Amino acid sequence: MGTGASSKFFPLPYFSIGASLIPFIEHNDANRALMSSNMQRQAVPLARSEKCIVGTGLERQVALDSGVPAIAEHEGKIIYTDIDKIILSGNGYTVSIPLVMYQRSNKNTCMHQKTQVQRGKCIKRGQVLADGAATVGGELALGKNILVAYMPWEGYNFEDAVLISERLVYEDVYTSFHIRKYEIQTHVTSQGPERITNEIPHLEAHLLRNLDKNGIVMLGSWVETGDILIGKLTPQLAKESSYAPEDRLLRAILGIQVSTSKETCLKLPTGGRGRVIDVRWIQKKGGSSYNPETIRVYILQKREIKVGDKVAGRHGNKGIISKILPRQDMPYLQDGAPVDMVFNPLGVPSRMNVGQIFECSLGLAGSLLDRHYRVAPFDERYEQEASRKLVFSELYEAGKQTGNPWVFEPECPGKSRIFDGRTGDPFEQPVIIGKPYILKLIHQVADKIHGRSSGHYALVTQQPLRGRAKQGGQRVGEMEVWALEGFGVSHILQRCLLINLIILELAKKCLVLRSVDEQYLNLRMLQNLFDCSFENYDLWLWN
């Protein structure tokens, strides 16, 4: 292909939507570009999103094609605007445009449209009236431009871990809203219909404090783990011995069958604390057991970024938050600005992500010059080393205009000497600093963290159930033992490897212990009972 033909070549149609949003993609390894296009679909809409400084120019088109922003279909004048609708008046017609308010997505994120026009303003056809959850000014805005340094820091960014500043927490930089749905159904049983009520016997009053007179949680209530969302009683026949004296008298004299009710309330599970924003009672015609009533409760959660959350750039550079440092301890630049995030520099060369460095440095220049760049893929077709020349020229201009020569140092372009926030001493080597576009992903620690003290056991094996949903236990296998040994937790290891084994063997030798729930017996009592010492348990075990 000749020079004239290559200059007319437009590369974007050859990429998917996700890949076409990666700046400098031609400088990245294909595997990392594939990861990035997948992870952009996992990005969480933030409470305060912002446009990327460095993009590809396709951000507006992707946002408009997604249908998330509200677009004016006709030209006219805004005569009314509110949180839930916009009224547009044109040539002899008036159109009411409804806005999405706090709707739950399939990923439990919050979909919400924000008005971008004012009353009395004249607009044209195709103009953006309201931004969606992840758009700003009609452009896709999945993350934030934050100040990043590539340097090791006390081992806290080892193996793709990420160190962040407390500013990202306190200023709600990566705060997102999530909506959880909880539902319960009422059936008609053989003993009678189930009842929704706020009169639940044998429950503490503070658990029922948010219920209205119908037994349903009130809108706007703040609920914590274990609170009752829906009060429900299921009728069941009780044994003769469990009847109260007055019930026995009624049964003996009048022959009335007295049924007792079992509490089957909908309770808020672990980690579900938040604000009730919607309650829906879905009643279908006919109250048969095959056509039950459904009650759904929607709870809004505000989640700041925390240790264990996953963040990622647009080049497949993902990581887990390992530590949140006070801003005074973070490394700071020569103008005193503290860094927001510290990445491991070893995550770049072996993965061949040169585009990651280009975006980082160009983002710094753009933030200093107050510019936004839209760089189409394969810009090398215009000139040799076009990407590198663009980045260096913008860094040089940024340093010149702001009067900060450290922004572009000819002996190490793109790098700068920064200082340790704890001591004030400069680091030994210059460090790459910049402002890349970083996303917060849906893989959050609040959805994954799990602990168990005691609970249900499997009937056959007498071992704890498996899985977070069942409040199950964590299997301690060979590699888990290595991890525990690495942290020196000797008492937990003794419990897992010795005491539990001995108690099970005792249960096998004689049926004194009915279940593993009785593990919490006094070990001295067991020693006296079986005349064995746990110091030489292996000797006893095989006798």
C-alpha positions, -999 to +999 in steps of 0.1 A: +000+000+000+014+034-010+018+065+012-013+081-002-035+051+006-020+046+041-028+082+051-065+076+043-066+044+064-090+048+094-083+021+120-113+023+144-137+000+125-113-028+131-117-027+169-145-035+193-161-008+213-140-016+244-107-018+224-115+014+205-115+034+238-079+024+247-055+053+238-021+043+223-034+007+219-009+000+191+019+003+217+003-024+240+005-062+240-026-078+226-034-098+257-035-067+279-057-049+254-081-078+256-081-076+294-088-038+292-117-041+268-133-066+292-126-046+323-141-014+310-174-033+310-169-040+347-163-004+357-187+010+384-204+043+377-190+068+402-208+095+422-186+122+406-173+110+372-151+130+349-140+129+313-107+113+305-078+137+296-064+113+271-089+095+249-094+082+214-123+105+202-149+077+203-161+085+239-190+107+228-202+083+201-202+053+225-221+073+251-247+084+226-252+050+211-256+034+246-289+053+251-278+063+286-279+102+282-313+119+274-311+135+239-334+161+225-352+147+195-365+181+184-353+217+188-372+239+211-372+257+245-370+242+280-401+254+299-397+231+329-370+210+345-371+188+375-353+158+391-376+134+373-386+151+340-378+178+315-406+195+295-396+208+260-418+232+240-414+235+202-434+246+172-469+238+184-460+208+206-449+201+241-429+170+250-423+156+285-391+137+288-390+114+318-356+109+336-343+077+352-342+080+390-322+057+412-329+025+392-310-007+399-290-023+371-283-060+367-250-055+384-266-038+414-252-004+404-273+028+406-286+042+373-295+079+376-299+107+351-288+143+360-303+173+342-278+194+322-301+221+308-317+251+325-352+264+323-357+290+295-328+277+275-332+271+237-317+238+225-310+221+192-319+187+180-294+161+192-282+181+222-277+163+255-305+171+280-294+149+309-263+128+316-265+092+326-247+073+354-213+072+335-214+101+312-203+138+315-214+163+289-225+135+266-191+117+268-183+084+284-168+089+318-161+056+336-133+067+360-112+096+373-079+113+363-057+109+393-020+116+401+000+084+399+037+075+406+054+043+394+077+033+423+079+006+450+067+016+484+076-006+514+063-037+496+027-025+497+025-026+459+041-060+454+025-082+428+000-057+414-011-044+448-019-006+448-012+020+474-037+049+476-041+082+495-068+088+520-079+118+498-096+093+475-118+082+504-125+115+522-132+135+490-154+108+476-133+105+445-141+068+440-174+066+459-201+047+442-238+040+449-252+005+448-288-007+450-295-042+465-329-060+460-343-083+486-376-101+481-400-124+499-431-143+488-462-152+507-479-186+499-511-204+509-499-234+529-519-265+540-522-249+575-535-216+561-521-185+544-489-168+555-494-134+570-475-101+566-476-084+600-456-063+625-466-084+655-438-110+656-436-128+689-402-136+706-383-109+687-366-079+702-382-046+697-352-029+682-352-054+653-388-044+644-383-006+648-385+001+611-417-017+603-450+001+596-484-011+608-486-036+579-453-052+588-433-037+559-402-016+563-408+022+560-393+042+531-363+062+541-354+039+570-317+032+578-313-006+582-284-026+596-275-063+593-301-085+610-329-059+609-364-071+599-374-058+564-407-078+561-425-093+591-440-127+581-456-155+600-461-190+586-489-212+603-479-247+615-495-273+637-477-277+670-472-308+692-496-314+721-469-307+747-461-273+733-496-259+737-503-232+762-528-241+790-555-218+775-550-234+741-554-269+756-587-258+773-601-244+740-592-276+722-607-299+749-640-279+753-648-266+719-626-289+697-608-259+681-576-268+663-551-243+676-522-236+652-491-218+661-471-196+637-434-198+628-415-166+623-402-165+586-393-128+583-371-113+556-340-102+574-312-080+561-282-103+555-246-096+564-231-065+546-264-051+534-267-020+555-281+011+538-312+033+531-345+019+520-354+038+488-383+017+474-408-010+484-430-028+459-459-051+468-468-072+438-502-088+441-516-110+414-551-121+409-561-151+430-542-159+461-534-196+454-501-212+464-491-212+427-497-175+424-479-160+454-476-124+464-441-108+462-427-080+482-395-064+471-373-040+491-346-019+474-318-006+496-293+021+485-257+017+497-229+043+496-195+026+491-162+045+495-131+028+481-114+006+507-087-020+511-095-050+490-113-032+462-101-036+426-090-008+404-077-008+368-065+014+340-074+012+303-043-009+295-050-041+315-031-027+345-053-039+373-046-042+410-061-046+445-059-018+471-035-029+497-032+001+520-047+036+524-020+061+535-026+095+552-020+121+526+010+136+545+028+102+542+023+099+504+052+108+481+049+144+469+060+163+438+084+193+437+054+217+438+042+200+470+013+180+454+009+146+471+005+116+449-029+098+449-019+063+439+014+043+437+017+015+411+045-011+409+070-002+381+077-039+375+041-043+362+050-024+330+081-038+312+073-076+313+038-069+301+050-047+273+025-018+280+042+012+265+009+029+259+003+029+296+033+052+301+024+074+271-011+080+286+003+086+321+027+113+309+003+130+284-023+131+311+000+151+334+007+176+305-030+179+298-039+186+335-012+213+337-022+229+304-060+223+309-062+204+276-079+172+265-064+150+239-081+126+215-055+104+199-067+079+173-050+045+172-020+039+149-009+075+147+025+063+137+012+063+101+015+100+100+051+102+112+078+080+127+077+080+166+046+103+164+033+092+199+065+098+217+070+132+200+035+142+210+040+133+246+074+149+249+064+181+232+033+185+254+054+178+285+080+204+274+052+230+268+036+222+301+068+228+320+075+260+301+040+275+305+037+266+342+073+276+351+080+241+364+111+228+347+109+195+366+078+185+344+102+178+315+138+170+323+158+163+291+181+137+308+151+117+319+120+128+301+087+118+317+104+113+351+108+136+380+125+136+414+098+133+441+101+133+479+091+109+507+062+123+526+073+107+559+109+121+560+109+149+533+140+133+517+141+129+479+140+094+466+172+080+451+160+077+415+137+099+394+102+084+392+076+084+364+046+105+374+014+113+355-024+114+354-038+083+338-075+074+338-082+049+365-115+029+369-131+013+400-143-022+391-174-041+403-152-067+421-155-051+456-144-065+489-178-058+505-193-085+483-166-110+489-155-107+525-168-136+547-163-149+582-178-177+603-177-185+640-202-213+642-232-224+621-247-252+601-229-285+594-233-311+567-253-341+579-231-368+564-196-354+570-203-333+601-182-306+585-192-269+579-211-261+547-193-246+518-199-212+504-205-176+514-242-177+508-247-206+533-225-189+559-201-218+553-165-224+564-132-220+547-114-252+537-079-253+551-059-273+526-022-277+520-016-242+505-038-225+531-016-241+558+014-226+541-002-191+542-011-195+579+025-207+586+038-176+568+020-154+592+029-175+623-007-180+635+002-210+657-030-212+676-052-213+645-029-240+630-031-260+662-069-257+662-072-268+625-046-295+624-046-311+659-076-303+681-103-307+655-088-340+644-086-353+680-122-343+688-134-362+657-113-392+666-128-391+701-163-390+686-154-421+665-140-441+694-170-435+717-202-418+710-197-392+737-197-362+712-229-360+692-217-334+667-188-311+659-207-283+676-195-298+709-158-290+700-158-263+725-155-287+754-128-282+780-097-300+767-086-308+803-119-327+808-112-347+776-077-355+788-090-367+822-118-387+804-096-406+780-063-404+800-044-390+771-022-360+766-024-338+736+014-335+736+017-372+725-016-373+707-001-391+677+009-420+700-026-422+714-043-418+680-029-451+667-034-472+698 
